Structure formats: C-alpha cells, structure tokens
C-alpha cells in the first residue's frame, strides 16, 4: 500500500474578500482538482463548505455552519445553510437559511 502526500503544487490557497450587502468578509479558498474548500470568517464564527467534518468541529466548540461545495465564489450568493454546530444553532442559524443572513447573525447583526 502506498500513501500519496499532498505537495504544494497539488493545491492552491487564495485569500480574498466577499461582499454580502454592505459588509465585506474575509474568505480563504483552497483549490484542489475539483471543488474548492471555502471558509468565510465573521466576528463570532465562520461558514465553511462541507469538506470540513462537523463532528470534529463540534467537539472543538466552534461556532460554525456549513454550505454545500461550490465551484466558484460567485456561486456563494445563492448558497443556503446545509448544517450547523449546536452553538451556531443557539445563535439562531438554521438549515435552509441564506448564507447572507447566517453571516449577519455570525457578525452580531441580529
């Protein structure tokens, strides 16, 4: 059995900002062969694509919610929340909520 380790040329990490309404959020995108891992940071937590393991994040005590993978950051405008940690749920973030609304809650905007 052989194990293939990732090399720097196997993926690309990009940092950018994304605008939702009048608010800009920091975004990290890690591109692999198919669909990128995306993490958007807000003041109280973050939104990530479902590449990340919810159970592990839950055990870490993170306030996080998850969206289905998207091919580009332009597709984020249509994204809806697929799952949340219990702490994100306590803030009022629910499955099916728009990404924009979830980010507003994670940013303390009600």
TORDO-777757 format. One record per residue: x negated, y negated, z of N, C-alpha, C in turn. Coordinates in steps of 0.001 Angstrom, whole numbers, plus 500000, padded with zeros to 6 digits. Example, Ala and Ser with C-alpha at 12.3 -4.5 7.8 and 13.67 -1.06 7.14 Angstrom:
% TORDO-777757
ATOM     n.xx     n.yy     n.zz    ca.xx    ca.yy    ca.zz     c.xx     c.yy     c.zz
ATOM   486810   505690   507800   487700   504500   507800   486800   503300   507800
ATOM   487150   502250   507080   486330   501060   507140   487100   499970   507870
***
This chain:
% TORDO-777757
ATOM     n.xx     n.yy     n.zz    ca.xx    ca.yy    ca.zz     c.xx     c.yy     c.zz
ATOM   499160   501181   500000   500000   500000   500000   499119   498760   500000
ATOM   499430   497821   499132   498662   496581   499110   499559   495415   499509
ATOM   498962   494448   500145   499683   493248   500562   499109   492070   499784
ATOM   499992   491329   499154   499564   490159   498383   499780   488914   499239
ATOM   498719   488212   499543   498816   486986   500313   499027   485808   499367
ATOM   499793   484825   499823   500009   483638   499009   498735   482820   498927
ATOM   498478   482307   497770   497361   481398   497569   497936   480020   497313
ATOM   497133   479021   497469   497596   477648   497291   498256   477422   495935
ATOM   497772   478091   494907   498356   477902   493577   499686   478631   493401
ATOM   500106   479445   494396   501373   480169   494315   502581   479312   494684
ATOM   502333   478158   495317   503442   477293   495714   502979   475841   495696
ATOM   503947   474940   495744   503666   473517   495713   504494   472835   496791
ATOM   503859   472021   497624   504555   471300   498685   504664   469837   498282
ATOM   505887   469315   498353   506136   467934   497964   506936   467246   499064
ATOM   506551   466036   499402   507311   465225   500358   507921   464074   499595
ATOM   509211   463821   499854   509883   462719   499194   510996   462220   500091
ATOM   511731   461227   499642   512897   460763   500374   514129   460995   499520
ATOM   515248   461155   500197   516520   461346   499515   517509   460357   500128
ATOM   518330   459758   499290   519279   458740   499727   520683   459322   499802
ATOM   521311   459180   500980   522713   459559   501168   523412   458325   501717
ATOM   524331   457759   500927   524938   456496   501315   523859   455434   501308
ATOM   523715   454744   502426   522683   453702   502530   521474   454162   503340
ATOM   521449   455409   503715   520393   455935   504580   519434   456832   503815
ATOM   518139   456622   504037   517117   457481   503437   516647   458497   504462
ATOM   516414   459708   503982   515941   460802   504831   514662   461374   504244
ATOM   513761   461801   505122   512565   462487   504682   512895   463912   504270
ATOM   512264   464352   503211   512538   465675   502660   511218   466364   502337
ATOM   511124   467625   502698   509976   468449   502316   510502   469543   501405
ATOM   509836   469725   500281   510242   470757   499321   509040   471647   499055
ATOM   509228   472942   499272   508181   473921   498980   508668   474744   497804
ATOM   507999   474578   496677   508424   475254   495446   507677   476563   495277
ATOM   508453   477607   495038   507925   478927   494726   508239   479187   493255
ATOM   508391   480428   492875   508689   480762   491483   510114   480402   491071
ATOM   511078   480549   491972   512474   480435   491588   513151   479193   492154
ATOM   513521   479226   493423   514288   478156   494045   513502   477622   495247
ATOM   513386   476298   495378   512559   475749   496457   513207   475827   497837
ATOM   512366   475905   498854   512780   475729   500240   512823   474226   500467
ATOM   513953   473725   500973   514103   472291   501219   514475   472090   502680
ATOM   513817   471109   503318   514125   470718   504688   514304   469202   504697
ATOM   515448   468753   505233   515739   467320   505335   515807   466980   506812
ATOM   514999   466019   507246   514904   465663   508664   515791   464467   508990
ATOM   516539   464585   510078   517311   463486   510646   516825   463285   512084
ATOM   517319   462284   512764   516782   461969   514093   517045   463044   515144
ATOM   518164   463774   515035   518489   464781   516053   518233   466215   515613
ATOM   517890   466432   514366   517693   467795   513885   517411   467800   512402
ATOM   517709   468903   511746   517415   468997   510323   518387   469919   509600
ATOM   518373   469769   508286   519128   470642   507392   518104   471361   506536
ATOM   518288   472657   506348   517362   473444   505541   518144   474398   504641
ATOM   517510   474798   503577   518123   475835   502755   518035   477160   503516
ATOM   518853   478095   503114   518971   479357   503857   517760   480276   503715
ATOM   516666   479779   503184   515417   480546   503189   514970   480810   504637
ATOM   515292   479869   505538   514880   479993   506931   515829   480910   507689
ATOM   515305   481580   508696   516063   482551   509475   516808   481875   510621
ATOM   518140   481824   510513   518968   481163   511527   518746   481762   512917
ATOM   518656   483073   513012   518490   483711   514321   517210   483243   515002
ATOM   516132   483151   514262   514863   482700   514832   514947   481235   515253
ATOM   515562   480423   514409   515701   479005   514728   516592   478819   515956
ATOM   517610   479635   516062   518498   479592   517234   517705   479897   518508
ATOM   516833   480903   518463   516043   481242   519656   515050   480143   520015
ATOM   514669   479327   519042   513753   478214   519304   514473   476993   519878
ATOM   515812   477033   519882   516589   475927   520436   516700   474725   519516
ATOM   516574   474943   518226   516604   473845   517258   518038   473443   516896
ATOM   518235   472154   516672   519487   471653   516112   519304   471669   514605
ATOM   519940   472629   513959   519743   472807   512522   521018   473295   511862
ATOM   521150   472948   510601   522218   473511   509791   521644   473891   508436
ATOM   522377   474698   507716   521831   475339   506527   522751   475170   505331
ATOM   522118   474983   504187   522830   474918   502914   522299   476025   502010
ATOM   523086   476394   501025   522616   477377   500043   521456   476783   499261
ATOM   520537   477627   498782   519423   477121   497977   519922   476359   496746
ATOM   519200   475309   496398   519497   474512   495204   518243   474444   494345
ATOM   518429   474310   493045   517276   474280   492133   516551   472941   492159
ATOM   517267   471856   492482   516634   470536   492481   517240   469657   493567
ATOM   516542   468586   493906   517060   467669   494912   518302   466933   494410
ATOM   518480   466819   493104   519695   466194   492563   520941   466987   492943
ATOM   520819   468290   493098   521948   469152   493455   522376   468984   494909
ATOM   521567   468315   495721   521892   468157   497133   523163   467343   497352
ATOM   523468   466437   496461   524649   465567   496620   525942   466382   496707
ATOM   525963   467568   496104   527159   468420   496099   527123   469498   497184
ATOM   526011   469590   497912   525822   470686   498874   526771   470583   500062
ATOM   527169   471753   500543   528022   471855   501739   527318   472749   502751
ATOM   527620   472521   504012   527016   473294   505089   527524   474733   505036
ATOM   526572   475651   505042   526900   477079   504982   526890   477715   506377
ATOM   526002   477224   507264   525866   477789   508604   525192   476760   509502
ATOM   525291   476957   510823   524667   476044   511780   524137   476828   512978
ATOM   523229   476204   513711   522884   476744   515026   523977   476296   515993
ATOM   524039   476909   517145   525083   476551   518119   524951   475099   518569
ATOM   523725   474589   518613   523506   473206   519038   524018   472214   517992
ATOM   523883   472530   516732   524434   471677   515672   525958   471727   515724
ATOM   526493   472900   516006   527941   473056   516117   528492   472220   517275
ATOM   527755   472164   518375   528168   471352   519523   528231   469863   519179
ATOM   527417   469433   518225   527453   468038   517778   528652   467760   516875
ATOM   529300   468827   516388   530467   468662   515529   530254   469049   514079
ATOM   529107   469613   513773   528832   470037   512395   529489   471399   512172
ATOM   530240   471495   511093   530993   472718   510809   530691   473244   509415
ATOM   530904   474524   509254   530765   475175   507953   531724   474509   506965
ATOM   531253   474233   505744   532067   473606   504716   531971   472094   504682
ATOM   531378   471493   505718   531192   470043   505780   530202   469601   504707
ATOM   530357   468395   504204   529403   467900   503214   528042   467667   503874
ATOM   527011   467789   503098   525662   467538   503592   525545   466101   504091
ATOM   526117   465169   503358   526079   463752   503747   526657   463561   505142
ATOM   527815   464142   505405   528460   463994   506716   527630   464655   507814
ATOM   527086   465825   507551   526244   466509   508533   525021   465665   508877
ATOM   524409   465041   507874   523247   464191   508119   523629   462958   508951
ATOM   524807   462412   508725   525274   461284   509527   525381   461697   510990
ATOM   525942   462866   511253   526069   463371   512619   524684   463615   513224
ATOM   523805   464243   512453   522442   464515   512938   521645   463236   513166
ATOM   522100   462150   512595   521427   460869   512760   522100   460019   513835
ATOM   523102   460594   514516   523773   459890   515593   524789   458860   515132
ATOM   525291   459026   513916   526240   458065   513361   527676   458583   513454
ATOM   527950   459395   514430   529306   459827   514706   529754   460968   513948
***
